[in-house]
Amino acid sequence: MNATSKYYKTSDLIAGGILAIGDGYRAKNDELRGDSIPFARAGNIQANFDFSECDFYPEDKLDRVGNKISKTGDCVLTTKGTVGRLALVKETTRKFVYSPQLCFWRSLDHSRLDPRYLFYWLQSDDFREQADAVKGQTDMADYISLQDQRMMRIPLPPIDVQRRIGNTLGVFDDKIEENSHSSHTLEEMSQALFKSWFVDFDPVVAK
């Protein structure tokens, strides 16, 4: 990726106020009513967000939820049963409340940790290998606990390199989403860059 990349423990980033890793709100059945704010579960995450079928949480009760409500830049991860589906909360994403089936990784300091870089790192083999090492530790369905997530290690190149990676791969994803006719070629180019940076660890060169 970059010779100056350094691995950090997520616990240290959390302690330093750079990163938050949280799970969802354990809502009671009688709280889920009306047609207000989506209460997002794993089934609503499919590389993006689909709230066509979901429960809703009343907006006048949001004080109970704390920080378990979406913010732009959140990286959303399914962590129970189907582990590893990801989506990025964009400015256009409808506000929602997290259920316990989901976790979020949230950059609290964009001058140290770029949200889109974080999103693409969570798709990398580096993250998957760490997740695979812990998700099968019980006899239950696959599950990654908050404690396990808060003990992982993440490589952080300088912030300008993070932004270059996040912006470049983000442009490809946005174009693929907008233009299905050229999506195959764009996806191949995006995957080649992703492999170069997150698998082969090639230097990130300004274009």
Backbone as JSON Lines, residues from 0, in Angstrom:
{"i":0,"aa":"M","n":[0.83,-1.2,0.0],"ca":[0.0,0.0,0.0],"c":[0.87,1.24,0.0]}
{"i":1,"aa":"N","n":[1.69,1.35,1.05],"ca":[2.57,2.5,1.15],"c":[3.62,2.18,2.2]}
{"i":2,"aa":"A","n":[4.86,2.54,1.89],"ca":[5.96,2.19,2.79],"c":[5.79,2.84,4.15]}
{"i":3,"aa":"T","n":[5.04,3.93,4.21],"ca":[4.88,4.64,5.47],"c":[3.62,4.23,6.23]}
{"i":4,"aa":"S","n":[2.9,3.23,5.72],"ca":[1.72,2.75,6.43],"c":[2.14,2.12,7.76]}
{"i":5,"aa":"K","n":[1.36,2.37,8.78],"ca":[1.62,1.81,10.1],"c":[0.35,1.17,10.62]}
{"i":6,"aa":"Y","n":[0.51,0.0,11.23],"ca":[-0.66,-0.67,11.8],"c":[-0.98,-0.1,13.18]}
{"i":7,"aa":"Y","n":[-2.29,0.09,13.4],"ca":[-2.77,0.58,14.68],"c":[-3.79,-0.4,15.24]}
{"i":8,"aa":"K","n":[-3.8,-0.57,16.54],"ca":[-4.87,-1.32,17.18],"c":[-6.13,-0.47,17.18]}
{"i":9,"aa":"T","n":[-7.24,-1.1,16.85],"ca":[-8.49,-0.34,16.88],"c":[-8.78,0.19,18.28]}
{"i":10,"aa":"S","n":[-8.36,-0.56,19.3],"ca":[-8.57,-0.1,20.67],"c":[-7.83,1.21,20.94]}
{"i":11,"aa":"D","n":[-6.64,1.36,20.34],"ca":[-5.88,2.6,20.53],"c":[-6.54,3.76,19.79]}
{"i":12,"aa":"L","n":[-7.08,3.48,18.6],"ca":[-7.78,4.53,17.84],"c":[-9.04,4.96,18.57]}
{"i":13,"aa":"I","n":[-9.71,4.01,19.2],"ca":[-10.92,4.33,19.98],"c":[-10.55,5.18,21.19]}
{"i":14,"aa":"A","n":[-9.49,4.77,21.89],"ca":[-9.05,5.51,23.07],"c":[-8.6,6.92,22.71]}
{"i":15,"aa":"G","n":[-8.08,7.08,21.49],"ca":[-7.62,8.39,21.04],"c":[-8.69,9.26,20.44]}
{"i":16,"aa":"G","n":[-9.94,8.79,20.44],"ca":[-11.04,9.59,19.9],"c":[-11.04,9.69,18.39]}
{"i":17,"aa":"I","n":[-10.4,8.72,17.72],"ca":[-10.31,8.74,16.26],"c":[-11.37,7.84,15.63]}
{"i":18,"aa":"L","n":[-11.72,6.76,16.3],"ca":[-12.62,5.75,15.76],"c":[-13.64,5.34,16.82]}
{"i":19,"aa":"A","n":[-14.87,5.08,16.37],"ca":[-15.88,4.46,17.22],"c":[-16.36,3.19,16.54]}
{"i":20,"aa":"I","n":[-16.49,2.12,17.29],"ca":[-17.06,0.87,16.79],"c":[-18.23,0.53,17.71]}
{"i":21,"aa":"G","n":[-19.42,0.51,17.16],"ca":[-20.6,0.28,17.99],"c":[-21.55,-0.72,17.37]}
{"i":22,"aa":"D","n":[-22.5,-1.17,18.17],"ca":[-23.53,-2.07,17.65],"c":[-24.88,-1.37,17.74]}
{"i":23,"aa":"G","n":[-25.95,-2.15,17.56],"ca":[-27.27,-1.55,17.43],"c":[-28.06,-1.5,18.72]}
{"i":24,"aa":"Y","n":[-29.22,-0.87,18.61],"ca":[-30.12,-0.66,19.75],"c":[-31.07,-1.85,19.89]}
{"i":25,"aa":"R","n":[-31.19,-2.35,21.09],"ca":[-32.07,-3.49,21.36],"c":[-33.48,-2.98,21.64]}
{"i":26,"aa":"A","n":[-34.21,-2.79,20.58],"ca":[-35.56,-2.21,20.69],"c":[-36.57,-3.26,21.16]}
{"i":27,"aa":"K","n":[-37.54,-2.8,21.93],"ca":[-38.66,-3.65,22.31],"c":[-39.69,-3.62,21.19]}
{"i":28,"aa":"N","n":[-40.46,-4.69,21.1],"ca":[-41.44,-4.78,20.01],"c":[-42.41,-3.61,20.0]}
{"i":29,"aa":"D","n":[-42.79,-3.14,21.19],"ca":[-43.78,-2.07,21.22],"c":[-43.17,-0.71,20.85]}
{"i":30,"aa":"E","n":[-41.84,-0.65,20.7],"ca":[-41.2,0.59,20.26],"c":[-41.21,0.72,18.74]}
{"i":31,"aa":"L","n":[-41.34,-0.4,18.05],"ca":[-41.27,-0.4,16.59],"c":[-42.68,-0.23,16.03]}
{"i":32,"aa":"R","n":[-42.97,0.98,15.64],"ca":[-44.33,1.29,15.18],"c":[-44.29,2.49,14.24]}
{"i":33,"aa":"G","n":[-45.37,2.69,13.56],"ca":[-45.5,3.86,12.69],"c":[-44.64,3.79,11.45]}
{"i":34,"aa":"D","n":[-44.4,4.92,10.86],"ca":[-43.62,5.02,9.62],"c":[-42.7,6.22,9.76]}
{"i":35,"aa":"S","n":[-41.69,6.06,10.63],"ca":[-40.81,7.18,10.94],"c":[-39.41,6.92,10.43]}
{"i":36,"aa":"I","n":[-38.54,6.36,11.27],"ca":[-37.14,6.13,10.9],"c":[-36.9,4.63,10.77]}
{"i":37,"aa":"P","n":[-36.33,4.18,9.65],"ca":[-36.09,2.74,9.48],"c":[-35.25,2.16,10.61]}
{"i":38,"aa":"F","n":[-35.63,0.97,11.04],"ca":[-34.86,0.21,12.02],"c":[-34.14,-0.87,11.23]}
{"i":39,"aa":"A","n":[-32.86,-0.63,10.92],"ca":[-32.14,-1.43,9.93],"c":[-31.62,-2.74,10.52]}
{"i":40,"aa":"R","n":[-31.89,-3.81,9.8],"ca":[-31.37,-5.14,10.14],"c":[-30.46,-5.63,9.01]}
{"i":41,"aa":"A","n":[-29.9,-6.81,9.2],"ca":[-28.95,-7.35,8.21],"c":[-29.59,-7.46,6.83]}
{"i":42,"aa":"G","n":[-30.87,-7.8,6.78],"ca":[-31.54,-7.96,5.49],"c":[-31.67,-6.67,4.7]}
{"i":43,"aa":"N","n":[-31.49,-5.54,5.35],"ca":[-31.59,-4.25,4.67],"c":[-30.25,-3.81,4.07]}
{"i":44,"aa":"I","n":[-29.19,-4.64,4.26],"ca":[-27.86,-4.32,3.77],"c":[-27.49,-5.27,2.64]}
{"i":45,"aa":"Q","n":[-27.39,-4.73,1.43],"ca":[-26.99,-5.51,0.27],"c":[-26.08,-4.64,-0.59]}
{"i":46,"aa":"A","n":[-24.87,-4.34,-0.11],"ca":[-23.92,-3.44,-0.78],"c":[-24.44,-2.01,-0.77]}
{"i":47,"aa":"N","n":[-25.71,-1.85,-0.45],"ca":[-26.33,-0.55,-0.29],"c":[-27.45,-0.72,0.73]}
{"i":48,"aa":"F","n":[-28.38,0.18,0.77],"ca":[-29.46,0.09,1.74],"c":[-30.8,-0.05,1.03]}
{"i":49,"aa":"D","n":[-31.6,-0.96,1.51],"ca":[-32.94,-1.17,0.96],"c":[-33.9,-1.22,2.15]}
{"i":50,"aa":"F","n":[-34.68,-0.15,2.31],"ca":[-35.61,-0.06,3.43],"c":[-37.05,-0.31,2.99]}
{"i":51,"aa":"S","n":[-37.22,-0.98,1.85],"ca":[-38.59,-1.23,1.35],"c":[-39.35,-2.17,2.29]}
{"i":52,"aa":"E","n":[-38.62,-3.02,3.01],"ca":[-39.25,-3.91,3.98],"c":[-38.47,-3.8,5.29]}
{"i":53,"aa":"C","n":[-39.02,-3.06,6.22],"ca":[-38.35,-2.94,7.52],"c":[-39.35,-2.4,8.54]}
{"i":54,"aa":"D","n":[-38.96,-2.54,9.8],"ca":[-39.71,-1.9,10.87],"c":[-39.25,-0.45,10.99]}
{"i":55,"aa":"F","n":[-40.0,0.33,11.75],"ca":[-39.65,1.74,11.92],"c":[-39.59,2.1,13.39]}
{"i":56,"aa":"Y","n":[-38.74,3.06,13.67],"ca":[-38.56,3.52,15.05],"c":[-39.08,4.95,15.14]}
{"i":57,"aa":"P","n":[-39.83,5.27,16.2],"ca":[-40.41,6.62,16.3],"c":[-39.36,7.69,16.56]}
{"i":58,"aa":"E","n":[-39.44,8.76,15.82],"ca":[-38.45,9.83,15.93],"c":[-38.49,10.51,17.29]}
{"i":59,"aa":"D","n":[-39.65,10.54,17.93],"ca":[-39.74,11.21,19.22],"c":[-39.14,10.39,20.37]}
{"i":60,"aa":"K","n":[-38.62,9.2,20.05],"ca":[-37.99,8.36,21.07],"c":[-36.49,8.21,20.83]}
{"i":61,"aa":"L","n":[-35.92,9.03,19.95],"ca":[-34.51,8.88,19.58],"c":[-33.56,9.13,20.75]}
{"i":62,"aa":"D","n":[-34.02,9.79,21.78],"ca":[-33.15,10.03,22.93],"c":[-32.75,8.73,23.61]}
{"i":63,"aa":"R","n":[-33.52,7.66,23.38],"ca":[-33.2,6.36,23.95],"c":[-32.07,5.65,23.2]}
{"i":64,"aa":"V","n":[-31.84,6.05,21.98],"ca":[-30.96,5.32,21.07],"c":[-29.49,5.68,21.25]}
{"i":65,"aa":"G","n":[-29.21,6.87,21.71],"ca":[-27.83,7.31,21.87],"c":[-27.14,7.47,20.53]}
{"i":66,"aa":"N","n":[-25.93,6.9,20.4],"ca":[-25.18,7.05,19.15],"c":[-25.49,5.96,18.13]}
{"i":67,"aa":"K","n":[-26.53,5.17,18.39],"ca":[-26.85,4.04,17.52],"c":[-27.8,4.45,16.38]}
{"i":68,"aa":"I","n":[-27.56,5.61,15.85],"ca":[-28.3,6.12,14.7],"c":[-27.28,6.53,13.64]}
{"i":69,"aa":"S","n":[-27.62,6.31,12.4],"ca":[-26.64,6.46,11.32],"c":[-26.14,7.89,11.18]}
{"i":70,"aa":"K","n":[-24.88,7.99,10.74],"ca":[-24.27,9.26,10.39],"c":[-23.55,9.1,9.05]}
{"i":71,"aa":"T","n":[-23.52,10.15,8.28],"ca":[-22.81,10.11,7.0],"c":[-21.37,9.69,7.24]}
{"i":72,"aa":"G","n":[-20.91,8.74,6.45],"ca":[-19.55,8.23,6.58],"c":[-19.45,6.95,7.38]}
{"i":73,"aa":"D","n":[-20.55,6.54,8.03],"ca":[-20.52,5.27,8.77],"c":[-20.27,4.1,7.83]}
{"i":74,"aa":"C","n":[-19.43,3.18,8.25],"ca":[-19.24,1.91,7.55],"c":[-20.06,0.87,8.31]}
{"i":75,"aa":"V","n":[-21.06,0.31,7.65],"ca":[-22.02,-0.58,8.29],"c":[-21.66,-2.02,7.96]}
{"i":76,"aa":"L","n":[-21.6,-2.85,8.99],"ca":[-21.12,-4.23,8.85],"c":[-22.12,-5.19,9.49]}
{"i":77,"aa":"T","n":[-22.5,-6.25,8.75],"ca":[-23.32,-7.3,9.34],"c":[-22.39,-8.22,10.13]}
{"i":78,"aa":"T","n":[-22.76,-8.52,11.37],"ca":[-21.85,-9.25,12.25],"c":[-22.47,-10.49,12.89]}
{"i":79,"aa":"K","n":[-23.71,-10.8,12.55],"ca":[-24.37,-11.98,13.12],"c":[-25.01,-12.8,12.02]}
{"i":80,"aa":"G","n":[-24.74,-14.1,11.99],"ca":[-25.31,-14.96,10.96],"c":[-24.58,-14.76,9.65]}
{"i":81,"aa":"T","n":[-25.08,-13.86,8.84],"ca":[-24.38,-13.49,7.62],"c":[-23.38,-12.4,7.99]}
{"i":82,"aa":"V","n":[-22.12,-12.78,8.04],"ca":[-21.08,-11.86,8.5],"c":[-20.35,-11.26,7.31]}
{"i":83,"aa":"G","n":[-20.15,-9.96,7.34],"ca":[-19.26,-9.34,6.37],"c":[-19.91,-8.56,5.26]}
{"i":84,"aa":"R","n":[-21.25,-8.46,5.24],"ca":[-21.85,-7.57,4.24],"c":[-21.64,-6.15,4.68]}
{"i":85,"aa":"L","n":[-21.35,-5.28,3.71],"ca":[-20.95,-3.91,4.03],"c":[-21.74,-2.9,3.23]}
{"i":86,"aa":"A","n":[-21.93,-1.73,3.81],"ca":[-22.5,-0.59,3.09],"c":[-21.95,0.68,3.72]}
{"i":87,"aa":"L","n":[-21.9,1.72,2.92],"ca":[-21.4,3.02,3.37],"c":[-22.55,4.0,3.45]}
{"i":88,"aa":"V","n":[-22.7,4.66,4.56],"ca":[-23.75,5.67,4.72],"c":[-23.31,6.94,3.99]}
{"i":89,"aa":"K","n":[-24.07,7.32,2.97],"ca":[-23.76,8.51,2.19],"c":[-24.68,9.66,2.61]}
{"i":90,"aa":"E","n":[-24.42,10.83,2.07],"ca":[-25.26,11.98,2.39],"c":[-26.7,11.76,1.95]}
{"i":91,"aa":"T","n":[-26.87,10.95,0.91],"ca":[-28.21,10.69,0.37],"c":[-28.93,9.53,1.07]}
{"i":92,"aa":"T","n":[-28.23,8.83,1.96],"ca":[-28.83,7.69,2.65],"c":[-29.84,8.16,3.69]}
{"i":93,"aa":"R","n":[-30.98,7.54,3.69],"ca":[-32.0,7.87,4.67],"c":[-31.51,7.55,6.09]}
{"i":94,"aa":"K","n":[-31.76,8.44,7.02],"ca":[-31.36,8.22,8.41],"c":[-32.04,6.97,8.95]}
{"i":95,"aa":"F","n":[-31.31,6.15,9.71],"ca":[-31.89,4.93,10.27],"c":[-31.28,4.63,11.63]}
{"i":96,"aa":"V","n":[-31.96,3.77,12.36],"ca":[-31.49,3.28,13.65],"c":[-30.89,1.89,13.45]}
{"i":97,"aa":"Y","n":[-29.75,1.65,14.08],"ca":[-29.1,0.35,13.97],"c":[-29.77,-0.68,14.86]}
{"i":98,"aa":"S","n":[-29.96,-1.89,14.32],"ca":[-30.41,-3.02,15.12],"c":[-29.18,-3.77,15.63]}
{"i":99,"aa":"P","n":[-29.35,-4.71,16.57],"ca":[-28.2,-5.47,17.09],"c":[-27.55,-6.38,16.05]}
{"i":100,"aa":"Q","n":[-28.19,-6.59,14.89],"ca":[-27.59,-7.42,13.84],"c":[-26.48,-6.68,13.1]}
{"i":101,"aa":"L","n":[-26.34,-5.39,13.37],"ca":[-25.38,-4.56,12.64],"c":[-24.38,-3.92,13.6]}
{"i":102,"aa":"C","n":[-23.2,-3.65,13.06],"ca":[-22.22,-2.82,13.76],"c":[-21.81,-1.69,12.83]}
{"i":103,"aa":"F","n":[-21.34,-0.62,13.42],"ca":[-20.84,0.48,12.61],"c":[-19.42,0.83,13.04]}
{"i":104,"aa":"W","n":[-18.6,1.17,12.04],"ca":[-17.27,1.73,12.25],"c":[-17.37,3.18,11.81]}
{"i":105,"aa":"R","n":[-17.07,4.09,12.71],"ca":[-17.31,5.52,12.47],"c":[-16.03,6.31,12.74]}
{"i":106,"aa":"S","n":[-15.53,7.0,11.72],"ca":[-14.4,7.89,11.91],"c":[-14.87,9.12,12.68]}
{"i":107,"aa":"L","n":[-14.21,9.39,13.79],"ca":[-14.52,10.57,14.6],"c":[-13.58,11.73,14.3]}
{"i":108,"aa":"D","n":[-12.51,11.44,13.58],"ca":[-11.51,12.46,13.24],"c":[-11.08,12.25,11.79]}
{"i":109,"aa":"H","n":[-11.71,12.98,10.88],"ca":[-11.45,12.79,9.46],"c":[-10.07,13.27,9.05]}
{"i":110,"aa":"S","n":[-9.38,13.97,9.92],"ca":[-8.01,14.38,9.62],"c":[-7.01,13.26,9.9]}
{"i":111,"aa":"R","n":[-7.49,12.2,10.57],"ca":[-6.64,11.05,10.88],"c":[-7.11,9.78,10.2]}
{"i":112,"aa":"L","n":[-8.41,9.68,9.99],"ca":[-8.98,8.45,9.42],"c":[-10.08,8.82,8.44]}
{"i":113,"aa":"D","n":[-9.83,8.52,7.16],"ca":[-10.8,8.85,6.11],"c":[-11.9,7.79,6.06]}
{"i":114,"aa":"P","n":[-13.18,8.16,6.12],"ca":[-14.26,7.18,6.15],"c":[-14.28,6.24,4.95]}
{"i":115,"aa":"R","n":[-14.01,6.78,3.76],"ca":[-14.06,5.91,2.58],"c":[-12.87,4.95,2.53]}
{"i":116,"aa":"Y","n":[-11.72,5.4,2.99],"ca":[-10.59,4.48,3.11],"c":[-10.96,3.35,4.06]}
{"i":117,"aa":"L","n":[-11.56,3.7,5.2],"ca":[-11.99,2.7,6.17],"c":[-12.95,1.71,5.54]}
{"i":118,"aa":"F","n":[-13.89,2.2,4.75],"ca":[-14.88,1.35,4.08],"c":[-14.19,0.34,3.17]}
{"i":119,"aa":"Y","n":[-13.21,0.77,2.4],"ca":[-12.54,-0.16,1.48],"c":[-11.61,-1.1,2.22]}
{"i":120,"aa":"W","n":[-11.0,-0.65,3.3],"ca":[-10.18,-1.58,4.09],"c":[-11.04,-2.7,4.66]}
{"i":121,"aa":"L","n":[-12.26,-2.39,5.07],"ca":[-13.15,-3.41,5.61],"c":[-13.55,-4.46,4.57]}
{"i":122,"aa":"Q","n":[-13.28,-4.18,3.29],"ca":[-13.52,-5.16,2.23],"c":[-12.27,-5.97,1.89]}
{"i":123,"aa":"S","n":[-11.17,-5.66,2.52],"ca":[-9.89,-6.26,2.16],"c":[-9.69,-7.63,2.8]}
{"i":124,"aa":"D","n":[-8.75,-8.4,2.23],"ca":[-8.38,-9.69,2.81],"c":[-7.82,-9.52,4.22]}
{"i":125,"aa":"D","n":[-7.16,-8.42,4.46],"ca":[-6.59,-8.13,5.77],"c":[-7.69,-8.17,6.83]}
{"i":126,"aa":"F","n":[-8.78,-7.45,6.59],"ca":[-9.88,-7.46,7.55],"c":[-10.54,-8.83,7.6]}
{"i":127,"aa":"R","n":[-10.79,-9.45,6.43],"ca":[-11.49,-10.75,6.4],"c":[-10.71,-11.8,7.18]}
{"i":128,"aa":"E","n":[-9.39,-11.8,7.06],"ca":[-8.6,-12.79,7.78],"c":[-8.72,-12.6,9.28]}
{"i":129,"aa":"Q","n":[-8.74,-11.36,9.73],"ca":[-8.91,-11.11,11.16],"c":[-10.32,-11.5,11.6]}
{"i":130,"aa":"A","n":[-11.31,-11.23,10.76],"ca":[-12.7,-11.58,11.1],"c":[-12.89,-13.09,11.1]}
{"i":131,"aa":"D","n":[-12.32,-13.77,10.1],"ca":[-12.47,-15.23,10.03],"c":[-11.83,-15.93,11.22]}
{"i":132,"aa":"A","n":[-10.8,-15.31,11.78],"ca":[-10.1,-15.92,12.91],"c":[-10.93,-15.94,14.18]}
{"i":133,"aa":"V","n":[-11.97,-15.1,14.24],"ca":[-12.75,-15.0,15.48],"c":[-14.22,-15.35,15.3]}
{"i":134,"aa":"K","n":[-14.72,-15.36,14.06],"ca":[-16.17,-15.5,13.9],"c":[-16.7,-16.9,14.14]}
{"i":135,"aa":"G","n":[-15.81,-17.9,14.15],"ca":[-16.28,-19.27,14.35],"c":[-15.9,-19.83,15.7]}
{"i":136,"aa":"Q","n":[-15.72,-18.97,16.69],"ca":[-15.24,-19.41,17.99],"c":[-16.34,-20.0,18.87]}
{"i":137,"aa":"T","n":[-17.59,-19.89,18.45],"ca":[-18.68,-20.46,19.24],"c":[-19.4,-21.51,18.41]}
{"i":138,"aa":"D","n":[-20.28,-22.28,19.07],"ca":[-21.07,-23.3,18.38],"c":[-22.3,-22.69,17.72]}
{"i":139,"aa":"M","n":[-22.51,-21.42,17.93],"ca":[-23.66,-20.75,17.35],"c":[-23.33,-20.3,15.93]}
{"i":140,"aa":"A","n":[-24.24,-19.59,15.3],"ca":[-23.99,-19.06,13.97],"c":[-22.81,-18.1,14.03]}
{"i":141,"aa":"D","n":[-22.17,-17.9,12.87],"ca":[-21.03,-16.99,12.81],"c":[-21.37,-15.65,13.45]}
{"i":142,"aa":"Y","n":[-20.39,-15.11,14.16],"ca":[-20.63,-13.9,14.92],"c":[-19.29,-13.25,15.23]}
{"i":143,"aa":"I","n":[-19.22,-11.93,15.05],"ca":[-18.03,-11.17,15.45],"c":[-18.47,-10.2,16.54]}
{"i":144,"aa":"S","n":[-17.91,-10.35,17.71],"ca":[-18.31,-9.51,18.83],"c":[-17.68,-8.13,18.73]}
{"i":145,"aa":"L","n":[-18.26,-7.19,19.48],"ca":[-17.65,-5.87,19.57],"c":[-16.25,-5.96,20.15]}
{"i":146,"aa":"Q","n":[-16.07,-6.83,21.14],"ca":[-14.76,-6.97,21.76],"c":[-13.72,-7.41,20.73]}
{"i":147,"aa":"D","n":[-14.1,-8.37,19.88],"ca":[-13.17,-8.83,18.83],"c":[-12.84,-7.71,17.85]}
{"i":148,"aa":"Q","n":[-13.86,-6.94,17.46],"ca":[-13.62,-5.86,16.53],"c":[-12.71,-4.79,17.12]}
{"i":149,"aa":"R","n":[-12.83,-4.6,18.41],"ca":[-12.04,-3.58,19.08],"c":[-10.63,-4.05,19.42]}
{"i":150,"aa":"M","n":[-10.28,-5.27,18.96],"ca":[-8.93,-5.79,19.16],"c":[-8.21,-6.03,17.84]}
{"i":151,"aa":"M","n":[-8.79,-5.56,16.75],"ca":[-8.19,-5.76,15.44],"c":[-7.08,-4.73,15.19]}
{"i":152,"aa":"R","n":[-6.4,-4.9,14.06],"ca":[-5.32,-3.99,13.67],"c":[-5.61,-3.48,12.25]}
{"i":153,"aa":"I","n":[-5.37,-2.21,12.02],"ca":[-5.67,-1.59,10.73],"c":[-4.48,-0.76,10.27]}
{"i":154,"aa":"P","n":[-4.09,-0.88,8.99],"ca":[-2.98,-0.07,8.48],"c":[-3.47,1.33,8.11]}
{"i":155,"aa":"L","n":[-2.77,2.34,8.58],"ca":[-3.14,3.71,8.25],"c":[-1.96,4.41,7.58]}
{"i":156,"aa":"P","n":[-2.02,4.57,6.25],"ca":[-1.04,5.43,5.6],"c":[-1.34,6.88,5.92]}
{"i":157,"aa":"P","n":[-0.51,7.82,5.5],"ca":[-0.81,9.24,5.73],"c":[-2.18,9.6,5.19]}
{"i":158,"aa":"I","n":[-2.81,10.61,5.79],"ca":[-4.19,10.94,5.46],"c":[-4.37,11.3,4.0]}
{"i":159,"aa":"D","n":[-3.37,11.92,3.36],"ca":[-3.52,12.25,1.94],"c":[-3.58,11.0,1.09]}
{"i":160,"aa":"V","n":[-2.85,9.95,1.5],"ca":[-2.9,8.67,0.79],"c":[-4.24,7.99,1.03]}
{"i":161,"aa":"Q","n":[-4.72,8.02,2.28],"ca":[-6.04,7.46,2.57],"c":[-7.1,8.1,1.68]}
{"i":162,"aa":"R","n":[-7.08,9.42,1.6],"ca":[-8.1,10.12,0.81],"c":[-8.0,9.8,-0.67]}
{"i":163,"aa":"R","n":[-6.76,9.64,-1.15],"ca":[-6.57,9.31,-2.56],"c":[-7.16,7.93,-2.87]}
{"i":164,"aa":"I","n":[-6.91,6.98,-1.98],"ca":[-7.47,5.64,-2.15],"c":[-9.0,5.69,-2.08]}
{"i":165,"aa":"G","n":[-9.52,6.32,-1.03],"ca":[-10.97,6.38,-0.85],"c":[-11.67,7.09,-1.98]}
{"i":166,"aa":"N","n":[-11.12,8.23,-2.41],"ca":[-11.75,9.0,-3.48],"c":[-11.7,8.27,-4.81]}
{"i":167,"aa":"T","n":[-10.56,7.64,-5.12],"ca":[-10.41,6.97,-6.41],"c":[-11.36,5.78,-6.51]}
{"i":168,"aa":"L","n":[-11.35,4.9,-5.49],"ca":[-12.24,3.75,-5.52],"c":[-13.7,4.19,-5.41]}
{"i":169,"aa":"G","n":[-13.95,5.28,-4.69],"ca":[-15.31,5.79,-4.57],"c":[-15.85,6.29,-5.9]}
{"i":170,"aa":"V","n":[-15.01,6.94,-6.69],"ca":[-15.43,7.41,-8.02],"c":[-15.85,6.23,-8.89]}
{"i":171,"aa":"F","n":[-15.08,5.14,-8.86],"ca":[-15.44,3.96,-9.63],"c":[-16.78,3.4,-9.16]}
{"i":172,"aa":"D","n":[-16.96,3.27,-7.86],"ca":[-18.22,2.73,-7.34],"c":[-19.41,3.6,-7.73]}
{"i":173,"aa":"D","n":[-19.24,4.92,-7.65],"ca":[-20.33,5.83,-8.0],"c":[-20.68,5.71,-9.47]}
{"i":174,"aa":"K","n":[-19.66,5.6,-10.31],"ca":[-19.92,5.49,-11.76],"c":[-20.56,4.16,-12.1]}
{"i":175,"aa":"I","n":[-20.12,3.1,-11.44],"ca":[-20.73,1.78,-11.67],"c":[-22.21,1.82,-11.31]}
{"i":176,"aa":"E","n":[-22.51,2.47,-10.19],"ca":[-23.9,2.57,-9.73],"c":[-24.74,3.4,-10.7]}
{"i":177,"aa":"E","n":[-24.14,4.44,-11.27],"ca":[-24.88,5.34,-12.16],"c":[-25.02,4.8,-13.58]}
{"i":178,"aa":"N","n":[-24.04,4.03,-14.03],"ca":[-23.99,3.65,-15.44],"c":[-23.81,2.15,-15.58]}
{"i":179,"aa":"S","n":[-24.9,1.44,-15.67],"ca":[-24.85,-0.01,-15.75],"c":[-24.22,-0.5,-17.06]}
{"i":180,"aa":"H","n":[-24.27,0.29,-18.13],"ca":[-23.75,-0.15,-19.43],"c":[-22.24,-0.33,-19.4]}
{"i":181,"aa":"S","n":[-21.54,0.53,-18.7],"ca":[-20.08,0.43,-18.66],"c":[-19.59,-0.15,-17.35]}
{"i":182,"aa":"S","n":[-20.5,-0.71,-16.56],"ca":[-20.15,-1.12,-15.21],"c":[-19.13,-2.25,-15.21]}
{"i":183,"aa":"H","n":[-19.17,-3.15,-16.19],"ca":[-18.25,-4.29,-16.19],"c":[-16.81,-3.82,-16.31]}
{"i":184,"aa":"T","n":[-16.55,-2.94,-17.27],"ca":[-15.19,-2.41,-17.46],"c":[-14.76,-1.61,-16.24]}
{"i":185,"aa":"L","n":[-15.63,-0.77,-15.73],"ca":[-15.3,0.04,-14.57],"c":[-15.02,-0.84,-13.35]}
{"i":186,"aa":"E","n":[-15.8,-1.9,-13.2],"ca":[-15.6,-2.78,-12.05],"c":[-14.26,-3.5,-12.14]}
{"i":187,"aa":"E","n":[-13.87,-3.9,-13.35],"ca":[-12.56,-4.54,-13.53],"c":[-11.44,-3.58,-13.16]}
{"i":188,"aa":"M","n":[-11.55,-2.32,-13.58],"ca":[-10.53,-1.33,-13.25],"c":[-10.49,-1.08,-11.75]}
{"i":189,"aa":"S","n":[-11.67,-0.98,-11.14],"ca":[-11.73,-0.76,-9.7],"c":[-11.11,-1.91,-8.94]}
{"i":190,"aa":"Q","n":[-11.41,-3.15,-9.35],"ca":[-10.87,-4.32,-8.68],"c":[-9.35,-4.4,-8.83]}
{"i":191,"aa":"A","n":[-8.84,-3.98,-9.99],"ca":[-7.39,-3.98,-10.2],"c":[-6.71,-3.01,-9.24]}
{"i":192,"aa":"L","n":[-7.29,-1.82,-9.07],"ca":[-6.73,-0.85,-8.14],"c":[-6.84,-1.35,-6.69]}
{"i":193,"aa":"F","n":[-7.99,-1.92,-6.37],"ca":[-8.2,-2.45,-5.01],"c":[-7.14,-3.5,-4.7]}
{"i":194,"aa":"K","n":[-6.91,-4.43,-5.65],"ca":[-5.91,-5.48,-5.45],"c":[-4.52,-4.88,-5.31]}
{"i":195,"aa":"S","n":[-4.22,-3.88,-6.13],"ca":[-2.9,-3.25,-6.08],"c":[-2.62,-2.65,-4.7]}
{"i":196,"aa":"W","n":[-3.64,-2.02,-4.1],"ca":[-3.43,-1.29,-2.85],"c":[-3.63,-2.15,-1.61]}
{"i":197,"aa":"F","n":[-4.63,-3.04,-1.64],"ca":[-4.97,-3.77,-0.42],"c":[-4.48,-5.22,-0.41]}
{"i":198,"aa":"V","n":[-4.02,-5.74,-1.56],"ca":[-3.5,-7.11,-1.63],"c":[-2.01,-7.12,-1.91]}
{"i":199,"aa":"D","n":[-1.61,-6.41,-2.98],"ca":[-0.2,-6.38,-3.35],"c":[0.58,-5.29,-2.63]}
{"i":200,"aa":"F","n":[-0.14,-4.35,-2.0],"ca":[0.46,-3.26,-1.24],"c":[1.41,-2.41,-2.1]}
{"i":201,"aa":"D","n":[0.99,-2.14,-3.33],"ca":[1.77,-1.26,-4.19],"c":[1.68,0.17,-3.68]}
{"i":202,"aa":"P","n":[2.67,1.01,-4.02],"ca":[2.58,2.42,-3.64],"c":[1.37,3.09,-4.28]}
{"i":203,"aa":"V","n":[0.8,4.03,-3.58],"ca":[-0.31,4.82,-4.11],"c":[0.29,6.04,-4.77]}
{"i":204,"aa":"V","n":[0.18,6.09,-6.1],"ca":[0.8,7.17,-6.86],"c":[-0.27,8.12,-7.34]}
{"i":205,"aa":"A","n":[-0.05,9.4,-7.18],"ca":[-1.0,10.41,-7.66],"c":[-1.1,10.35,-9.16]}
{"i":206,"aa":"K","n":[-2.33,10.41,-9.68],"ca":[-2.57,10.38,-11.12],"c":[-2.73,11.8,-11.64]}
